[in-house]
Amino acid sequence: MFSRRLDNILGPASHVLGTVTFDGLLLLEGTLKGALVGRGNRAKAIIKGCMEGPVQADTVFVEGTILGDVTAQAVVIHPRGVVLGRVTTEVLHLEKGGRIEGPLVVPPPRAVAEPAAALSGKKTSSAEAAKARLLEQTSRRPAAGA
């Protein structure tokens, strides 16, 4: 799954109560009741066990169960993965069999979130270009019943 080594491992027999803060790549196979907080933009968490509480990292891979909110740049939910809570992410990959039971929040891309840059006449972001292409395609379609 990963070309780099695991920096942090909470094995299947681990039962942790409290907040776990980590850098790099973390594998949770046991149980964590508390918060999981990744530091830095390279913090990746693989949840194979059971997590009760909020998860925050750059990337979160869910193969087990999370009972809490997930906030990440990217979230991947594998076939047996379950999130019971709010998922806030810019990128979501939900495999067949994976589940989210709670609201999904997709914030605007960072390039679009900077209105000053958009108004300054700088190069168009990829999101703005995609929106323009979509509007152009829909304007070319014949009207219904025509």
C-alpha positions as CSV (number, residue, x, y, z in Angstrom):
1,M,0.0,0.0,0.0
2,F,2.8,2.4,0.8
3,S,6.4,2.7,-0.4
4,R,7.6,4.3,2.8
5,R,8.0,2.8,6.2
6,L,5.5,3.1,9.1
7,D,6.6,5.7,11.6
8,N,4.0,4.9,14.3
9,I,2.2,1.7,15.0
10,L,-0.6,1.0,17.5
11,G,-1.0,-2.7,17.1
12,P,-4.1,-4.9,17.4
13,A,-3.6,-5.4,21.2
14,S,-3.3,-1.6,21.8
15,H,-6.0,0.2,23.8
16,V,-5.3,3.9,24.1
17,L,-7.4,6.5,25.9
18,G,-6.5,10.2,25.2
19,T,-5.1,12.2,22.4
20,V,-2.4,10.8,20.0
21,T,-0.4,13.3,18.1
22,F,1.9,12.0,15.3
23,D,4.1,12.9,12.4
24,G,4.6,10.8,9.3
25,L,2.7,7.6,8.7
26,L,0.6,6.0,11.5
27,L,-1.1,2.6,11.6
28,L,-3.9,2.1,14.1
29,E,-4.9,-1.6,14.4
30,G,-6.1,-1.5,18.0
31,T,-8.6,0.8,19.7
32,L,-8.2,4.5,20.4
33,K,-10.7,6.5,22.4
34,G,-9.8,10.2,22.1
35,A,-8.4,12.3,19.3
36,L,-5.9,11.5,16.6
37,V,-4.0,14.6,15.4
38,G,-1.5,14.5,12.6
39,R,1.1,17.3,12.5
40,G,2.4,18.7,9.3
41,N,1.3,18.2,5.7
42,R,2.7,14.7,5.4
43,A,0.7,13.1,8.3
44,K,-1.1,10.0,7.0
45,A,-3.3,7.7,9.2
46,I,-4.3,4.2,8.4
47,I,-7.3,3.2,10.6
48,K,-7.7,-0.6,10.6
49,G,-9.0,-0.9,14.2
50,C,-11.6,1.2,16.0
51,M,-11.3,4.9,16.6
52,E,-13.7,6.8,18.9
53,G,-13.2,10.5,18.5
54,P,-12.0,13.1,15.9
55,V,-9.3,12.4,13.3
56,Q,-7.3,15.1,11.7
57,A,-4.4,14.4,9.3
58,D,-3.3,15.2,5.7
59,T,-4.6,11.9,4.5
60,V,-6.8,9.3,6.2
61,F,-7.2,5.7,5.0
62,V,-10.2,4.0,6.6
63,E,-10.2,0.2,6.7
64,G,-11.8,-0.1,10.1
65,T,-14.3,2.0,12.0
66,I,-14.2,5.7,13.0
67,L,-16.9,6.9,15.4
68,G,-16.2,10.6,15.1
69,D,-15.5,13.4,12.7
70,V,-12.7,13.2,10.1
71,T,-10.9,16.2,8.7
72,A,-8.3,15.7,6.0
73,Q,-7.0,16.9,2.7
74,A,-7.8,13.4,1.3
75,V,-9.9,10.5,2.7
76,V,-9.9,7.0,1.3
77,I,-12.6,4.6,2.6
78,H,-11.9,1.0,1.8
79,P,-14.6,-1.8,1.3
80,R,-14.9,-2.6,5.1
81,G,-14.2,1.0,6.2
82,V,-16.9,2.9,8.1
83,V,-17.1,6.5,9.3
84,L,-19.9,7.4,11.6
85,G,-19.5,11.2,11.7
86,R,-18.8,14.3,9.6
87,V,-16.2,14.0,6.9
88,T,-14.5,17.2,5.8
89,T,-12.2,16.7,2.8
90,E,-11.2,18.1,-0.6
91,V,-10.7,14.6,-2.0
92,L,-12.8,11.6,-1.2
93,H,-12.3,8.1,-2.6
94,L,-15.1,5.7,-1.5
95,E,-14.7,2.1,-2.5
96,K,-17.6,-0.3,-3.0
97,G,-18.7,-1.5,0.5
98,G,-17.2,1.5,2.3
99,R,-19.7,3.7,4.2
100,I,-20.1,7.2,5.5
101,E,-23.0,7.8,7.9
102,G,-22.9,11.5,8.5
103,P,-22.6,14.8,6.6
104,L,-19.9,15.2,3.9
105,V,-18.3,18.6,3.6
106,V,-16.2,19.5,0.6
107,P,-14.6,22.9,1.0
108,P,-13.8,25.0,-2.0
109,P,-10.3,24.3,-3.5
110,R,-7.6,26.6,-2.1
111,A,-7.1,28.4,-5.4
112,V,-10.8,29.4,-5.5
113,A,-10.9,30.3,-1.8
114,E,-8.5,33.2,-2.6
115,P,-10.9,35.8,-4.1
116,A,-8.2,38.5,-4.3
117,A,-6.2,36.3,-6.7
118,A,-9.2,35.6,-8.8
119,L,-10.1,39.3,-9.1
120,S,-6.5,40.4,-9.9
121,G,-6.6,38.9,-13.4
122,K,-4.1,36.2,-12.6
123,K,-4.1,32.9,-14.5
124,T,-7.4,31.0,-14.2
125,S,-7.4,28.1,-11.7
126,S,-8.2,24.5,-12.9
127,A,-11.5,24.6,-11.0
128,E,-12.5,27.8,-12.7
129,A,-11.5,26.4,-16.1
130,A,-13.6,23.2,-15.4
131,K,-16.6,25.3,-14.5
132,A,-16.2,27.4,-17.7
133,R,-16.1,24.2,-19.8
134,L,-19.2,22.8,-18.1
135,L,-21.1,26.0,-18.7
136,E,-20.0,26.0,-22.3
137,Q,-21.1,22.4,-22.8
138,T,-24.5,23.0,-21.2
139,S,-25.1,26.1,-23.3
140,R,-24.5,24.1,-26.5
141,R,-27.2,21.5,-25.7
142,P,-30.6,21.9,-27.5
143,A,-33.5,23.0,-25.3
144,A,-35.8,20.2,-24.1
145,G,-38.7,19.7,-26.5
146,A,-36.9,21.6,-29.3
